[in-house]
Each structure stands twice: as structure tokens, then as C-alpha cells.
Amino acid sequence: MLEGNRVSRISVRGFAVASATAVTAVGSVVGVASGSTAQNNDAEATASGTTLLADIPAGQQAQVQTASLTQQAETMAIAADASAKKDAEEAARKAAADTAVAKKKEADDKAKQAAKDRAEAKAAASRSATRDASSFPVQSSYTIAEVQAMARQIVPADQFQCFSTIVDHESSWNYMADNPTSDAYGLMQALPGSKMASAGADWATNPATQIKWGLGYMNERYGSPCEAWTFWQANHYY
């Protein structure tokens, strides 16, 4: 507190002067106003790193305090702006990453759905292009050409060649082929032949029934006639 003309020696450091540049500027102003005594104080402040409030005329002390507080406020504002900018950039990066992940998932889902649609369309096309065994008129006998024609209408086109090759090896397209050393019978040489009854009671005399059974067997056991043919080549049976 002020007592007469004496001033307590209060350090400006108590007001947390934020910048040496600001203190120097204030010291220069005080030096002009106070003459050599203030200049000596400036030199002392430069040497010690601390300017004493008592060394500044009473009329200038409020200005020094105001400059200090203003500098603090500006420093805090700059720090706050930098923090806010960093937070905004981080939020933008996270939002961009989340958007990229969402778009990738959407694209993957669309690709999977498209693949599923294509597979279903292909399966539907294959079903529509084939005939059921029961749709063929029953005959007392069939030529190889007639049996092969039946097979072309029952077996999907992209699987026919594999199916045909297996039948060539098993029975040479003889729907009444009977293996003398086993109970294998018919186009597919089913063992025993009676297992073809699951496709129709006329399995022994109707090649269409045998073809239906053979196609179902290959699909169920191997996945397709071509997969069955791959197995046959490695093992010479299927």
C-alpha cells in the first residue's frame, strides 16, 4: 500500500507477466518518463529478469498491470484457438474415417448381393432349361441317341459334357448295362442298381429315371457332374 511518498517494492512477477518483450517495451516507456533512474531500473530488470513495480512511477503502474493482464488474455486465447483447431481436425479425421468404413461396407454388401443375384439367376436359368424325367413318354426301348437326347434336356448345359464323359466310362450309354461281377446297373452303374428306385419305380427300364438319379447323386455327393468327373479322373470311380 502507499504510505506517504513511499511505494512497496512489489514484483511485476506477481502479476505473471507473460512476455519479456512486453516488459521491455513497458520499461522503455518508463525510461523516457523517469530519466536515468528508470534506465538504471531497466538495466537491473534485464539483468535479474524481474521488474519491480516500485521502480515504476505510480502513474504508470496501472498501465503495466493492464498490459500484463492483456498479454495473459491474448496468450490464453491463442492457446484456446490452437486447442479448438486441433480438436476440430481430429473430429474431421474421425468423421472421414467413419464415412470411408461405411462406404466400404455398403460397397461390399452390394457386391455380395449382386453375386447372390447372379447365382440365383444362373440356377433359375438352368432349371428352366432342363426337363423333369417324368415328362418323357415311356417307350419299350431306347437308342443311345435317344438316351443322350434325354440327358441333354435333363442335365444343365454347362455340366452335360462332364456328365456324358462319366456315363461313357461307366456304361457306354447302355441304360440296361448289368455288371456280371457286381450288382452295379444302368447308365450310372449304380451299386446296387436298386438304389435308383429313389428316383422312380421304373429305374431298371427308363433311362430318364436313371439320368435323374445320376444327376442328383453327383450334385449331392460332389457338388456337380464336373466335380464328380474330377474325382473320377483321380480315382477311376465316383
C-alpha positions in Angstrom: 0.0 0.0 0.0 1.1 3.6 -0.5 2.5 5.3 2.7 3.3 9.0 2.0 5.6 9.1 -1.0 7.0 5.6 -0.4 5.9 2.6 -2.5 6.2 -1.0 -1.5 8.6 -3.0 -3.8 6.0 -5.3 -5.4 7.4 -7.6 -8.2 5.6 -7.5 -11.5 6.2 -11.2 -11.5 3.4 -11.4 -9.0 1.2 -10.4 -11.9 2.6 -13.2 -14.1 3.9 -11.0 -17.0 3.6 -13.3 -19.9 6.4 -11.9 -22.2 9.8 -10.4 -21.7 9.1 -8.4 -24.9 6.2 -6.7 -23.2 8.2 -6.0 -20.1 11.0 -4.4 -22.1 8.5 -2.3 -24.0 7.0 -1.0 -20.8 10.5 -0.4 -19.3 11.3 1.7 -22.4 8.3 3.9 -21.8 9.1 4.3 -18.1 12.7 5.1 -19.0 11.6 8.0 -21.2 9.3 9.3 -18.4 11.7 8.9 -15.5 15.1 9.7 -16.9 18.3 8.0 -15.9 16.9 6.4 -12.8 14.3 4.4 -14.8 17.0 3.4 -17.3 19.1 2.0 -14.4 16.0 0.1 -13.3 15.6 -1.2 -16.8 19.2 -2.4 -16.8 18.6 -4.0 -13.4 15.4 -5.7 -14.7 17.2 -7.0 -17.8 20.0 -8.4 -15.6 17.7 -10.0 -13.0 14.7 -10.9 -15.2 12.4 -9.1 -12.9 11.0 -5.6 -13.0 9.8 -4.1 -9.7 6.6 -2.3 -9.5 8.1 0.2 -7.0 10.6 1.2 -9.7 7.8 2.4 -12.0 6.1 5.8 -11.3 2.7 5.4 -9.7 1.0 6.8 -12.8 2.4 4.0 -14.9 1.7 1.1 -12.6 -1.9 0.7 -13.7 -0.8 0.6 -17.3 1.8 -2.1 -16.5 -0.8 -4.2 -14.8 -3.3 -3.7 -17.7 -0.6 -4.7 -20.2 0.3 -7.8 -18.2 -3.4 -8.9 -17.9 -4.0 -8.2 -21.6 -1.0 -10.3 -22.6 -2.2 -13.2 -20.4 -5.6 -13.0 -22.0 -4.1 -13.0 -25.5 -1.9 -15.9 -24.7 -4.8 -17.9 -23.3 -7.0 -17.0 -26.3 -4.2 -18.2 -28.7 -3.9 -21.5 -26.7 -7.6 -22.0 -26.7 -7.8 -21.4 -30.5 -5.0 -23.9 -31.1 -6.7 -26.5 -28.9 -10.1 -25.9 -30.7 -8.4 -26.2 -34.1 -6.7 -29.5 -33.1 -10.0 -30.9 -31.8 -11.8 -29.9 -35.0 -9.1 -31.5 -37.1 -9.3 -34.7 -35.1 -13.1 -34.8 -35.3 -12.9 -34.2 -39.1 -10.4 -37.1 -39.5 -12.6 -39.4 -37.4 -15.7 -38.5 -39.4 -13.8 -39.1 -42.7 -12.6 -42.5 -41.4 -16.1 -43.5 -40.3 -17.5 -42.4 -43.7 -14.9 -44.4 -45.5 -15.7 -47.5 -43.4 -19.4 -47.1 -44.0 -19.0 -46.7 -47.8 -16.7 -49.7 -48.0 -19.3 -51.8 -46.1 -22.0 -50.6 -48.4 -20.0 -51.4 -51.5 -19.2 -54.9 -50.1 -22.8 -55.6 -49.3 -23.8 -54.5 -52.8 -21.2 -56.7 -54.3 -22.3 -59.7 -52.3 -25.9 -59.1 -53.2 -25.0 -58.8 -56.9 -23.1 -62.1 -56.7 -26.0 -63.8 -55.0 -28.5 -62.4 -57.6 -26.3 -63.7 -60.4 -26.0 -67.1 -58.9 -29.8 -67.3 -58.4 -30.4 -66.2 -61.9 -28.0 -68.8 -63.3 -29.6 -71.5 -61.2 -33.1 -70.4 -62.4 -31.9 -70.4 -66.0 -30.5 -73.9 -65.6 -33.7 -75.2 -64.1 -35.8 -73.6 -66.8 -33.6 -75.1 -69.5 -34.0 -78.7 -68.2 -36.9 -81.1 -68.2 -38.1 -83.4 -65.5 -37.6 -87.1 -66.1 -41.3 -87.8 -65.8 -42.0 -85.5 -68.8 -40.6 -88.0 -71.3 -43.0 -90.6 -72.8 -42.3 -94.1 -71.8 -41.0 -96.4 -74.5 -40.3 -100.1 -74.7 -36.7 -99.5 -75.7 -34.4 -96.5 -76.4 -31.5 -96.0 -78.7 -28.2 -94.4 -77.5 -29.1 -91.2 -79.4 -32.5 -91.0 -77.7 -30.9 -91.6 -74.2 -28.4 -88.9 -74.9 -31.1 -86.5 -76.1 -32.9 -87.1 -72.8 -29.8 -86.4 -70.8 -29.2 -83.1 -72.7 -32.7 -82.0 -71.6 -32.3 -83.0 -68.0 -28.7 -82.1 -67.2 -27.7 -78.4 -67.2 -25.8 -77.4 -70.4 -22.7 -76.4 -68.6 -22.5 -79.8 -66.8 -23.5 -82.0 -69.7 -20.0 -82.8 -71.0 -18.8 -83.9 -67.6 -21.9 -86.0 -67.1 -21.6 -87.5 -70.5 -18.0 -88.5 -70.0 -18.8 -90.3 -66.8 -21.6 -92.2 -68.5 -19.3 -93.1 -71.4 -16.8 -94.7 -69.0 -19.4 -96.4 -66.8 -21.8 -97.9 -69.3 -21.2 -96.5 -72.8 -24.8 -95.1 -72.6 -26.3 -98.5 -72.2 -29.2 -98.0 -69.8 -29.5 -101.8 -69.3 -25.8 -102.4 -68.6 -25.6 -105.1 -65.9 -22.2 -105.7 -64.4 -21.7 -109.5 -64.1 -19.3 -109.3 -61.2 -21.4 -107.0 -59.0 -24.9 -105.6 -58.6 -24.0 -102.4 -60.5 -26.6 -101.5 -63.1 -27.7 -99.0 -65.7 -26.2 -95.8 -67.2 -24.6 -94.7 -64.0 -23.6 -98.3 -62.8 -25.4 -97.6 -59.5 -24.3 -100.1 -56.9 -26.7 -101.7 -56.2 -28.9 -100.7 -59.1 -31.9 -100.8 -56.8 -30.8 -97.6 -55.1 -32.1 -95.8 -58.2 -35.6 -96.6 -57.0 -35.4 -93.3 -55.1 -35.9 -91.6 -58.5 -38.7 -93.8 -59.7 -40.0 -97.3 -59.6 -39.1 -97.8 -63.3 -35.4 -97.3 -62.7 -34.5 -100.6 -64.4 -36.1 -99.8 -67.8 -36.4 -96.0 -68.0 -33.2 -94.1 -68.9 -34.8 -90.8 -67.9 -35.2 -92.1 -64.3 -31.6 -93.2 -64.3 -30.4 -89.9 -65.6 -32.4 -88.1 -62.9 -31.0 -90.3 -60.2 -27.4 -89.9 -61.5 -27.6 -86.1 -61.7 -29.0 -86.0 -58.1 -26.2 -88.3 -56.9 -23.4 -86.2 -58.5 -24.8 -83.0 -57.1 -25.3 -84.3 -53.6 -22.0 -86.2 -53.3 -19.7 -83.9 -55.3 -21.5 -80.7 -55.9 -21.9 -81.1 -59.7 -21.2 -83.5 -62.5 -17.9 -81.7 -63.3 -16.7 -82.1 -59.7 -17.7 -85.8 -59.9 -15.7 -86.1 -63.1 -12.6 -84.5 -61.4 -12.9 -87.1 -58.7 -13.4 -89.9 -61.2 -10.2 -88.9 -63.0 -8.2 -89.2 -59.8 -9.8 -92.5 -58.6 -11.5 -94.2 -61.6 -14.8 -94.3 -59.8 -17.2 -91.8 -58.4 
